């Protein structure tokens, strides 16, 4: 039997079975409109411990579907699933899919995976994770959150607002968020929940084009800055996918006007779609220019006092959007940065469109502590604060460092950055260098490969970014940035370079977060010869 993987995608179709090939296509819709969760039968998740997969497995389990899965090794996610009664096998083998009706794969799974091959031979239904999410949306008032960055924070904020300010069938939403949420007293709340309410909040992952399947009531687009060019090829193709996604929203589209990519998407929308768009922005309507008939909500008077721990701004809502008269609603956030003011605005607007009172929504946003690994303070030792953040795109890193500089204006800002994906590092090396230049001291570690392989990118390494930093009109690169493959060595080096009052940030979407306890322990053992 020949095995073939198509880059763009189809869950396995009947004609492919007849041809003896396996083509895994995330963009192929595997379920018809008449099918529901009850038609899945016993469902197996390949890579069930992944952030996006574990959430869906738990939601199906909570709805009574018989679920199991496999993964390469134990993790906090697999332990949680096992605690719920879901069987997880470690190691991916053909026998894991025996007796299964539906097999779920993510874009990280290849066509020669032994469980895919066995499911194909047995005639089992093989579907992408996005098919499951689209299925879950059918019986809910779905709100999707798409964009190159801000998805997890915005969707977490919206879920938090609904839980704390929603009433009636808005009070217990379902949510499928590709990360965890910071809870009170250092607890971490899982990003998946099958609630009894009418709403489903979901991240809409654009990385592989699979968000084309979603037909939400409300679509939030936080930005459309080019990313995932390994899939889309060009910026034009990337933006076109967002245009199509916006066209699937049944009631409204909420879109950021401070992003050039999102504005380009807005101006490309059909008039009948654009008139249901609400644009949120820190800029005036005159500065934004043509909004293609969309309404605008202005973010005004945004500010954060140094080390205050709070972000303040006012939402200016035009007449007719919420009430007959225009409104100005004050908002206070615990999470820092203008980017989070934008994220909160999108979440508040979505909640209001679902039926939550705007004042209650704004008040609920205040108690949101952030998604896990988003400006998450992991500890302070000897007056050095350690912060962990998931930022993995240049724009995210720039926003993170701006927020850190505002909150800690007198501190030295040290960054240990682990690039995520060889392809992203290759495409955006220059932009990464410019963003990292906002810090005082940077170590770039070995690249987290995720679904990629080093041998396919033999010339890409930490020095790919360091070499671009040398070209900047900045202080000599040797003074502020270096590449160190081993992240444990990088962590030890950074502790030696920190002074009292400084901040160390671990940054990236891979496993760099594992270095936070290493750094905190090393800070306790470090001999401090003098203060900064």
C-alpha positions as CSV (number, residue, x, y, z in Angstrom):
1,X,0.0,0.0,0.0
2,X,1.4,3.4,-0.9
3,X,1.3,6.2,1.7
4,X,0.9,9.8,0.6
5,X,0.6,12.9,2.8
6,X,-0.9,16.0,1.1
7,X,0.4,19.2,2.7
8,X,-3.0,21.0,2.5
9,X,-4.9,18.2,3.4
10,X,-8.6,15.7,3.5
11,X,-9.6,13.4,6.2
12,X,-9.8,10.1,4.4
13,X,-12.6,9.9,1.8
14,X,-14.1,6.8,0.1
15,X,-12.3,7.3,-3.2
16,X,-8.9,7.5,-1.4
17,X,-9.7,4.2,0.3
18,X,-10.4,2.6,-3.1
19,X,-7.1,4.0,-4.4
20,X,-5.2,2.6,-1.4
21,X,-3.7,6.0,-0.5
22,X,-3.9,7.9,2.7
23,X,-4.3,11.7,2.3
24,X,-4.7,13.6,5.5
25,X,-6.4,16.9,4.8
26,X,-7.2,19.2,7.7
27,X,-9.4,21.3,5.4
28,X,-11.7,18.5,4.3
29,X,-15.1,18.5,6.1
30,X,-15.8,15.0,7.3
31,X,-19.4,15.4,8.7
32,X,-22.6,16.4,7.0
33,X,-25.0,19.0,8.6
34,X,-27.3,16.2,9.6
35,X,-24.6,14.4,11.7
36,X,-24.0,15.1,15.4
37,X,-21.9,14.0,18.4
38,X,-24.1,10.9,18.8
39,X,-23.0,9.5,15.5
40,X,-19.3,9.3,16.4
41,X,-19.3,5.9,18.2
42,X,-16.2,5.0,20.1
43,X,-13.7,7.7,19.4
44,X,-9.9,7.5,19.6
45,X,-7.6,10.6,19.7
46,X,-4.0,10.2,18.3
47,X,-1.9,12.5,20.5
48,X,-4.6,12.9,23.1
49,X,-2.2,14.8,25.4
50,X,-1.9,17.8,23.0
51,X,-3.3,21.1,24.1
52,X,-6.0,21.1,21.3
53,X,-6.8,17.4,21.4
54,X,-7.2,16.9,25.2
55,X,-9.8,19.6,25.4
56,X,-12.0,18.0,22.7
57,X,-11.6,14.5,24.2
58,X,-12.8,15.9,27.5
59,X,-15.7,17.7,26.0
60,X,-16.9,14.5,24.1
61,X,-16.4,12.5,27.3
62,X,-18.6,14.9,29.2
63,X,-21.3,14.5,26.5
64,X,-21.3,10.7,26.9
65,X,-19.1,9.7,24.0
66,X,-16.8,6.7,24.6
67,X,-13.4,8.2,24.3
68,X,-9.8,6.9,24.5
69,X,-6.5,7.9,23.0
70,X,-2.7,7.5,22.8
71,X,0.3,9.7,23.2
72,X,4.1,9.3,23.2
73,X,4.6,9.9,26.9
74,X,2.7,10.9,30.1
75,X,2.0,14.5,30.8
76,X,-0.2,16.7,33.1
77,X,-2.8,16.6,30.3
78,X,-2.9,12.8,30.1
79,X,-3.0,12.4,33.9
80,X,-6.0,14.7,34.0
81,X,-7.8,12.7,31.3
82,X,-7.0,9.4,33.0
83,X,-8.4,10.9,36.2
84,X,-11.7,11.5,34.4
85,X,-11.8,7.8,33.4
86,X,-10.4,8.2,29.8
87,X,-8.0,5.4,28.8
88,X,-4.7,6.7,27.5
89,X,-2.1,4.3,25.9
90,X,1.5,5.4,25.7
91,X,3.2,4.6,22.4
92,X,1.3,4.6,19.1
93,X,0.5,1.1,17.9
94,X,-2.0,-0.4,15.5
95,X,-3.8,-2.3,18.3
96,X,-4.8,1.0,19.9
97,X,-7.5,1.6,17.3
98,X,-9.1,-1.9,17.3
99,X,-12.9,-1.7,17.7
100,X,-12.9,2.1,17.2
101,X,-15.5,3.9,15.0
102,X,-13.8,7.3,14.7
103,X,-10.1,8.2,14.8
104,X,-9.2,11.8,15.4
105,X,-5.8,13.3,14.2
106,X,-4.2,16.7,14.4
107,X,-2.0,18.4,11.9
108,X,1.1,17.1,13.7
109,X,0.2,13.5,12.7
110,X,1.6,12.0,9.5
111,X,0.0,9.5,7.1
112,X,2.5,6.7,8.1
113,X,1.5,6.8,11.7
114,X,0.7,3.2,12.7
115,X,-2.7,4.1,14.1
116,X,-3.6,6.0,10.9
117,X,-2.5,3.0,8.8
118,X,-4.4,0.5,10.9
119,X,-7.6,2.7,11.0
120,X,-7.4,3.1,7.2
121,X,-7.1,-0.7,6.7
122,X,-10.0,-1.3,9.0
123,X,-12.2,1.2,7.3
124,X,-12.6,3.4,10.3
125,X,-13.6,7.0,9.9
126,X,-10.5,9.2,10.1
127,X,-11.2,12.9,10.9
128,X,-9.2,16.0,11.8
129,X,-9.6,17.6,15.2
130,X,-11.3,20.6,13.6
131,X,-14.1,18.2,12.4
132,X,-14.9,17.4,16.1
133,X,-14.9,21.1,17.0
134,X,-17.2,22.0,14.1
135,X,-19.5,19.2,15.2
136,X,-19.6,20.5,18.8
137,X,-20.5,24.0,17.4
138,X,-23.7,22.8,15.7
139,X,-25.8,22.7,18.9
140,X,-24.3,25.8,20.5
141,X,-24.2,29.6,20.0
142,X,-20.5,29.4,18.9
143,X,-18.0,32.2,19.2
144,X,-14.7,31.6,17.5
145,X,-11.5,33.5,18.1
146,X,-9.0,33.6,15.2
147,X,-5.7,35.4,14.6
148,X,-2.0,35.1,14.5
149,X,-1.8,36.0,18.2
150,X,-4.2,36.8,21.1
151,X,-6.5,33.8,20.5
152,X,-5.9,32.0,23.8
153,X,-6.1,35.2,25.9
154,X,-9.2,36.5,24.2
155,X,-11.1,33.3,24.3
156,X,-10.1,32.7,27.9
157,X,-11.3,36.3,28.8
158,X,-14.7,35.7,27.1
159,X,-15.2,32.4,28.9
160,X,-14.3,34.1,32.2
161,X,-16.7,36.9,31.5
162,X,-19.5,34.5,30.7
163,X,-18.9,32.4,33.8
164,X,-18.7,35.5,36.1
165,X,-21.3,37.8,34.5
166,X,-23.5,35.6,32.3
167,X,-27.0,34.8,33.5
168,X,-29.5,32.1,32.5
169,X,-28.2,30.0,29.6
170,X,-25.1,32.3,29.3
171,X,-23.8,31.4,32.7
172,X,-22.2,28.0,32.1
173,X,-20.5,28.1,28.7
174,X,-18.6,25.4,27.0
175,X,-15.2,26.3,25.9
176,X,-12.4,24.8,23.9
177,X,-9.2,26.8,24.5
178,X,-5.8,25.6,23.5
179,X,-4.2,26.4,26.8
180,X,-4.9,26.6,30.5
181,X,-6.2,29.6,32.5
182,X,-4.6,31.1,35.6
183,X,-6.9,30.7,38.6
184,X,-6.8,32.2,42.0
185,X,-4.1,31.2,44.5
186,X,-1.8,29.9,41.8
187,X,-4.2,27.2,40.6
188,X,-4.5,26.4,36.9
189,X,-7.9,25.8,35.2
190,X,-8.1,23.5,32.2
191,X,-9.0,25.0,28.9
192,X,-11.8,22.7,28.1
193,X,-15.3,22.4,29.6
194,X,-18.6,21.1,28.3
195,X,-21.1,23.4,30.1
196,X,-24.8,23.2,30.3
197,X,-25.3,26.7,28.8
198,X,-26.0,27.7,25.2
199,X,-22.6,29.1,24.3
200,X,-19.4,27.5,23.0
201,X,-16.2,29.6,23.0
202,X,-13.5,28.2,20.7
203,X,-10.1,29.1,19.4
204,X,-10.1,28.9,15.7
205,X,-6.7,27.7,14.6
206,X,-5.8,29.2,11.3
207,X,-2.4,27.4,11.0
208,X,-3.5,24.7,8.7
209,X,-6.6,26.2,7.1
210,X,-9.0,24.0,9.1
211,X,-11.0,27.0,10.5
212,X,-12.7,27.2,7.2
213,X,-15.1,24.5,8.5
214,X,-16.4,26.7,11.3
215,X,-19.8,28.5,11.1
216,X,-20.0,30.5,14.3
217,X,-22.6,33.0,15.4
218,X,-19.8,35.5,16.2
219,X,-16.3,35.4,14.8
220,X,-13.5,37.4,16.5
221,X,-10.5,38.2,14.4
222,X,-7.7,39.6,16.7
223,X,-5.4,40.3,13.8
224,X,-4.4,38.8,10.4
225,X,-0.6,39.4,10.5
226,X,1.1,36.9,8.2
227,X,2.1,33.6,9.9
228,X,2.2,29.9,9.0
229,X,3.6,30.7,5.6
230,X,4.8,27.1,5.4
231,X,1.1,26.3,4.8
232,X,-0.3,29.4,3.0
233,X,2.8,30.3,1.0
234,X,1.9,34.0,0.7
235,X,0.4,36.8,2.8
236,X,-2.4,37.1,0.2
237,X,-3.4,33.5,0.7
238,X,-3.3,33.9,4.5
239,X,-5.6,36.9,4.4
240,X,-7.9,35.3,2.0
241,X,-8.5,32.5,4.5
242,X,-9.6,35.1,7.0
243,X,-12.0,36.7,4.5
244,X,-13.6,33.4,4.0
245,X,-13.8,32.7,7.7
246,X,-15.5,36.1,8.4
247,X,-18.1,35.2,5.8
248,X,-19.2,32.2,7.8
249,X,-20.2,34.2,10.8
250,X,-24.0,34.1,11.2
251,X,-24.5,37.2,13.3
252,X,-21.4,39.4,13.7
253,X,-17.6,39.7,13.2
254,X,-15.5,41.5,15.8
255,X,-12.2,42.7,14.3
256,X,-9.2,44.6,15.5
257,X,-8.6,47.9,13.5
258,X,-5.0,48.4,14.9
259,X,-3.7,45.6,12.7
260,X,-3.0,46.3,9.0
261,X,-3.8,42.7,8.1
262,X,-7.2,42.8,9.7
263,X,-8.0,46.1,8.0
264,X,-7.0,44.5,4.6
265,X,-9.4,41.6,5.4
266,X,-12.2,44.1,6.4
267,X,-11.8,46.0,3.1
268,X,-12.0,42.7,1.1
269,X,-15.3,41.6,2.7
270,X,-18.5,41.6,0.7
271,X,-20.7,44.5,1.7
272,X,-23.3,42.2,3.2
273,X,-20.7,40.7,5.5
274,X,-18.9,44.0,6.3
275,X,-22.1,45.7,7.6
276,X,-22.2,43.1,10.4
277,X,-18.6,43.9,11.5
278,X,-17.6,45.8,14.6
279,X,-14.1,47.2,14.6
280,X,-12.3,47.9,17.8
281,X,-9.3,50.2,17.8
282,X,-7.1,52.7,19.8
283,X,-7.2,55.0,16.7
284,X,-9.8,57.5,15.5
285,X,-12.1,56.7,12.6
286,X,-10.2,59.4,10.6
287,X,-6.9,57.6,11.2
288,X,-8.3,54.2,10.3
289,X,-9.8,55.4,7.0
290,X,-12.2,53.2,5.0
291,X,-14.0,50.7,7.3
292,X,-16.2,49.3,4.5
293,X,-19.4,50.2,6.4
294,X,-18.4,48.6,9.7
295,X,-19.1,50.1,13.1
296,X,-16.2,51.2,15.3
297,X,-15.6,50.9,19.1
298,X,-12.8,53.2,20.3
299,X,-10.4,52.2,23.1
300,X,-9.6,55.5,24.9
301,X,-7.4,56.7,27.7
302,X,-5.4,53.5,27.9
303,X,-2.7,53.7,30.7
304,X,-0.8,51.7,33.3
305,X,1.1,53.2,36.2
306,X,4.5,51.6,36.8
307,X,4.3,48.5,39.0
308,X,0.6,49.2,39.6
309,X,-0.5,45.8,38.4
310,X,-3.5,47.3,36.7
311,X,-4.3,48.5,33.1
312,X,-7.0,51.1,32.7
313,X,-9.0,52.3,29.6
314,X,-12.4,53.4,28.5
315,X,-14.6,51.8,25.8
316,X,-16.4,54.4,23.6
317,X,-19.4,52.5,22.2
318,X,-21.3,54.3,19.4
319,X,-25.0,54.9,19.5
320,X,-27.1,51.9,18.4
321,X,-24.5,49.3,19.1
322,X,-25.6,48.5,22.7
323,X,-28.1,51.2,23.4
324,X,-29.7,54.0,21.5
325,X,-27.3,56.5,23.1
326,X,-23.5,56.2,22.9
327,X,-21.8,54.9,26.0
328,X,-18.4,55.2,27.6
329,X,-17.6,52.2,29.8
330,X,-14.4,52.2,32.1
331,X,-12.4,49.0,32.2
332,X,-9.7,47.9,34.6
333,X,-7.5,44.8,33.9
334,X,-5.0,42.9,35.9
335,X,-3.2,41.6,32.8
336,X,-0.8,44.2,31.4
337,X,-0.2,45.8,28.0
338,X,-2.2,47.6,25.3
339,X,-2.5,44.3,23.5
340,X,-4.5,43.0,26.4
341,X,-6.8,46.1,26.3
342,X,-7.5,45.1,22.7
343,X,-8.1,41.4,23.7
344,X,-10.4,42.4,26.5
345,X,-12.4,44.8,24.2
346,X,-13.1,41.9,21.8
347,X,-14.1,39.6,24.6
348,X,-16.4,42.3,26.2
349,X,-18.0,43.1,22.9
350,X,-18.7,39.4,22.1
351,X,-20.2,38.9,25.6
352,X,-22.5,41.9,25.1
353,X,-23.6,40.6,21.7
354,X,-24.5,37.3,23.3
355,X,-26.7,39.2,25.8
356,X,-24.5,40.1,28.8
357,X,-24.9,43.5,30.3
358,X,-21.9,45.7,29.2
359,X,-21.2,47.0,32.8
360,X,-21.3,43.5,34.2
361,X,-19.0,42.3,31.4
362,X,-16.5,45.1,32.0
363,X,-16.5,44.4,35.8
364,X,-15.9,40.6,35.2
365,X,-12.9,41.3,33.0
366,X,-11.2,42.9,36.0
367,X,-10.8,39.6,37.8
368,X,-9.3,37.8,34.8
369,X,-5.7,36.8,35.8
370,X,-4.6,35.6,32.4
371,X,-4.2,32.5,30.4
372,X,-1.5,30.2,31.6
373,X,2.0,31.2,30.2
374,X,0.8,34.7,29.3
375,X,2.8,37.1,31.4
376,X,2.6,34.5,34.2
377,X,4.7,35.5,37.2
378,X,6.4,32.2,38.4
379,X,8.1,33.7,41.4
380,X,10.5,36.3,42.8
381,X,13.7,35.3,44.5
382,X,16.3,37.8,45.8
383,X,14.4,40.6,44.1
384,X,14.6,39.0,40.7
385,X,11.1,38.3,39.2
386,X,10.7,35.3,36.8
387,X,7.9,35.6,34.2
388,X,6.8,33.0,31.7
389,X,5.1,33.8,28.4
390,X,4.0,31.8,25.3
391,X,4.9,34.6,22.8
392,X,6.3,32.9,19.7
393,X,5.7,35.5,16.9
394,X,7.7,38.7,16.6
395,X,4.7,40.9,17.2
396,X,3.8,39.0,20.3
397,X,7.4,39.3,21.6
398,X,7.4,43.1,21.0
399,X,4.0,43.5,22.8
400,X,5.3,41.3,25.7
401,X,8.5,43.4,26.1
402,X,6.6,46.7,25.9
403,X,4.3,45.4,28.7
404,X,7.3,44.3,30.8
405,X,9.0,47.6,30.3
406,X,5.9,49.6,31.4
407,X,5.3,47.4,34.5
408,X,9.0,47.3,35.5
409,X,10.5,50.5,34.1
410,X,13.6,50.4,36.3
411,X,14.4,46.7,35.8
412,X,16.9,45.1,33.6
413,X,14.9,42.9,31.2
414,X,16.5,39.5,30.5
415,X,14.9,37.2,27.9
416,X,15.5,33.5,27.3
417,X,13.8,32.9,23.9
418,X,13.1,29.4,22.5
419,X,12.1,29.8,18.8
420,X,9.1,27.6,17.8
421,X,9.4,25.9,14.4
422,X,12.4,26.0,12.1
423,X,10.2,27.5,9.3
424,X,8.9,30.4,11.4
425,X,12.5,31.1,12.5
426,X,13.6,31.1,8.9
427,X,10.7,33.3,7.7
428,X,10.9,35.9,10.5
429,X,14.5,35.9,11.7
430,X,14.9,39.6,11.1
431,X,11.6,40.5,12.8
432,X,12.5,38.3,15.8
433,X,15.8,40.2,16.1
434,X,14.0,43.6,16.0
435,X,11.5,42.5,18.6
436,X,14.1,41.0,21.0
437,X,16.1,44.2,20.8
438,X,13.5,45.7,23.1
439,X,15.1,43.7,25.9
440,X,18.4,44.4,27.6
441,X,19.8,40.9,27.5
442,X,18.8,38.0,25.3
443,X,19.7,34.3,24.9
444,X,18.2,32.4,22.0
445,X,18.1,28.7,22.7
446,X,17.8,25.7,20.4
447,X,14.6,25.6,18.3
448,X,11.5,23.7,19.4
449,X,10.7,21.6,16.3
450,X,7.0,20.7,17.0
451,X,5.9,19.0,13.7
452,X,9.2,19.8,11.8
453,X,12.6,18.2,11.5
454,X,16.0,19.8,11.8
455,X,17.3,17.9,8.7
456,X,14.7,19.7,6.6
457,X,16.2,23.0,7.7
458,X,19.9,22.4,8.0
459,X,20.9,26.0,8.0
460,X,18.4,27.2,10.6
461,X,19.7,27.5,14.2
462,X,19.6,30.1,17.1
463,X,22.4,31.9,15.3
464,X,19.9,32.6,12.4
465,X,18.3,35.2,14.7
466,X,21.6,36.3,16.2
467,X,23.0,37.0,12.8
468,X,20.1,39.2,12.0
469,X,20.6,41.1,15.2
470,X,24.1,42.0,14.1
471,X,22.6,43.9,11.2
472,X,20.5,46.2,13.4
473,X,21.3,49.8,14.1
474,X,21.6,48.9,17.8
475,X,24.3,48.5,20.3
476,X,26.8,45.8,19.3
477,X,25.0,42.5,19.2
478,X,27.7,40.8,21.3
479,X,26.7,43.0,24.2
480,X,23.0,42.0,24.3
481,X,22.2,38.7,22.4
482,X,23.8,35.3,22.0
483,X,22.8,31.8,20.9
484,X,23.0,28.9,23.3
485,X,21.5,25.6,22.2
486,X,21.0,24.0,25.6
487,X,18.2,25.8,27.4
488,X,19.4,24.5,30.8
489,X,22.8,26.1,30.3
490,X,21.1,29.3,29.0
491,X,19.0,29.4,32.2
492,X,22.1,29.1,34.4
493,X,23.9,31.8,32.4
494,X,21.0,34.2,32.7
495,X,20.9,33.8,36.5
496,X,24.5,34.8,36.6
497,X,23.8,37.9,34.6
498,X,20.8,39.1,36.6
499,X,20.9,41.7,39.3
500,X,18.6,42.7,42.2
501,X,15.4,44.2,40.8
502,X,15.7,42.6,37.4
503,X,13.2,40.5,35.4
504,X,13.9,37.2,33.7
505,X,11.4,36.1,31.0
506,X,11.2,32.6,29.6
507,X,9.6,33.1,26.2
508,X,8.3,30.6,23.5
509,X,5.6,28.1,22.6
510,X,7.7,25.0,23.3
511,X,9.1,23.5,26.5
512,X,11.1,26.6,27.7
513,X,8.6,26.9,30.6
514,X,10.4,23.9,32.2
515,X,13.3,26.2,32.9
516,X,11.3,28.4,35.3
517,X,11.9,26.2,38.4
518,X,15.5,25.8,37.3
519,X,16.0,29.5,37.3
520,X,14.2,30.0,40.6
521,X,16.3,27.4,42.3
522,X,19.5,28.8,40.8
523,X,18.5,32.3,42.0
524,X,18.2,30.9,45.6
525,X,21.7,29.4,45.4
526,X,23.3,32.4,43.7
527,X,25.8,34.4,45.6
528,X,25.0,38.1,45.3
529,X,28.2,40.1,45.4
530,X,26.5,43.5,44.9
531,X,23.3,45.1,44.1
532,X,22.6,46.6,40.7
